Amino acid sequence: MAEAAVRYLRSVRTAAPEPVEVLPRPELRCVGEDERAPVGPAEFRRVLGNFPTGVAVITAPAATAPGTSPAGFACQSFTSLSLDPPLVAFMVGRRSTTWPRIARAGVFCVNVLGAHQSELCRAFAVSGADKFAGVAYDAAPVSGSPRLSGALAWIDCVIQAVHTGGDHLIVVGRVDALGTAADDPDGPLLFHRGRFTRLSD
């Protein structure tokens, strides 16, 4: 790690920076049946719930087969990842029934929700329902993924890489286009301690 830091510091002083070396993946294993997990799921959720997050809906276009609908799910584990190249990431449960449809599409759009869109978020958090029924959207300019009306921002992406992370997958997307909607005086939709909330002065 120290050598990587030195290479980075040298690169910012030269015209042609050296590429960053990819570090080896750490060895991961599941907790065995005869072992106790170091932290219980309930306590993990309780403590990590103190970290507020934004809320987004990840969407993908419908498959080419007749009668198929777009895919989408509510996501609070979205983050920016890299400026150069422009990358973002989101996490999705490995048992998600929506993820395989997004993976097959190979593209997705991140819709950052506004404070007024909590009901829309709940609709996209339901499994098995027609999540797009009555929802207004148009097509993102590059991927064609649904761009939800009223969202504060949208990020149009192609899937760059997928990594395992315990019971979730870490999906990295390369940003092809992005934009914002009109300013919303109520700001973004936030999730904190198990409930929706919003910014306040």
N, C-alpha and C positions, 0 to 999 in steps of 0.2 A: 504493500500500500504506500509506503514511503517513497519507493522508486516511482510509482505512478504519479504521486504528487509532484515529485521533482520534474518528471517529464512534462507535466501540465504547466508548471511555472516557467519552464524553458520555452514551451510552445507559445505562450502569450507574448514572448519577446522576439519571436522570429516570424518571418513572412510565411513560412510553410511549416505549420505545427505538425509534430509527429502524431500518428494515430494513437488513440488510447488503447492500451492492451486490455483485452477481455479477460477478467479474472475467472478462475475455475469455479464451477458451481459447487456450493457446499453440499456435503452428504446429508440427506434428510431421511428420516425414517418415521414411521407411525409409532404411537405409543402402543406397546404390546398389551394383550388381553390381561396379563398378570401384573401390569404396571399401573400406577396411579398417575393420571395426568397432573403436571405440576400446578396447573391452574384450572379450576372448574369453569365450564361454559357460562354459568349464570354470573359468577363473579367477574369473569372476563368482560361480559357484556355490560355489567353494571359500571365497572370502572371506565372502560373505553367509551361508554355513553356520555362521559363528561367532555369528550372532544366533539364540538359541533361541526357538522359537515353541511355542504350544500346538497341539493337534490337534483338529479338529472334523470331523463328517460333516454335510454339507449335504443335506437331503432335501426331496422334494416329493411330493405325493399322486399316485396313479395317474390316468391320463387316464380319461375316462368310457367309452371304448370297451371292450368285453368282452375279458377276457384280458390286459389291461395290468397292469403292476406299478408300484409306486412308483419314483421316481428317487432316486439318491443318489451322492455321491462324497466321498472323503476330501479334506480341505482344511486346509492349514496357514497359508494367507494370509487369516485372518479377523481383523477388528478392530472395536472400537467406534468410532463416528464422531461422534455428536452426542447431547447430553443433551436438548436442546429444539429441535426435536422429537427423540424417541428414534430414532436411526438407527444401523445397523451396516453393514459392508461386507465383501465377500469377493472374491477374485480367482479367475478360472477361465480356463483356456486356451481360446483361440478355436477350437481344433480339438476340444474336448471333445465327445463324443457324448452326454453326459448333460445338458449345459447347455441344449440346445434343448428338452428335456422340462421342465426347471425353468422356462424362459422361458415356455413355453406355459401352464404351471400358473399363473404369475404370483405365486406364493407359495413360501415355503420355511421350513424349520426348521433352525436351527443346533443341533447336538448336540455339546456340549463333552465330549470323551472323558476318562475316568479312566485312571490309570497301568496298570490291569489290562486295558485294552481295545486293546492293540496289535494282536492278531490280528484284531479287528473292523475296525480301521483298514486293515489289509492287504487284507481282503476287499473293502472299499469302494474300494480303490485299483486293483483289477483291472478292466480294460475288457471289456465283452461278457458277463460272467457274471451269473447271477441273484444280485445282491448281498444280497437280503433273505431268501434261503433259510436257514431255521433261526434267523433273527434275531428276537428278541422286541421288539415295539414297540406303542405305542398311538397314537392320533391327537392331535396338538396341538390345543388347544381352539378356535383361530380358523381356521387354514388347513386343518386336517385332515392336515397333513404328518406323516410318521412321526416319533414321538418315541421314540428308542431307549432300551430298558431299560438301566439301569446308568450312563447318562451323568451327568456331574456337574452339568450345567446345560443348559437348552434355551431357545431364543429363537425365537419364532414371528413370522414377518414376511410382509409383502407387498412385492413388488418396487417400489421407488420410482423408480430410474433405473439406466441402464446406460451406462458410458463406456468408450471404447477406451483401452487402455494397452499399446502395443506388441503383443506376441503374446498378451496376455491381455485380458480384459474386467474392468472394475471394476463390481461389482454392488452397488448401495446398496439396503438394505431398511429399511422403516419397521416398528418393533417394535410388535406388537399385544398380545403376551403373552409372559411369560417366567417362569422359575422354576428352582429348584435341587433336586437329589435329596438324599438323606441324605448327611451328610459322609463322605467317603472318606478313610480314614487314609493311603492312599498318594498322595493328591493327584492332580493332572492328569497326563495323558500329554504329554510334551514331545518335540520333535524338535530335534536339535542335531548338527551335523557329519555329517549323513547317516544318523543312527540315532536310534532311540527312546531316551528316558531319562526320569528322574523326579526330583522334588525330593528332597533329603536334608538332614538337619540338619547 
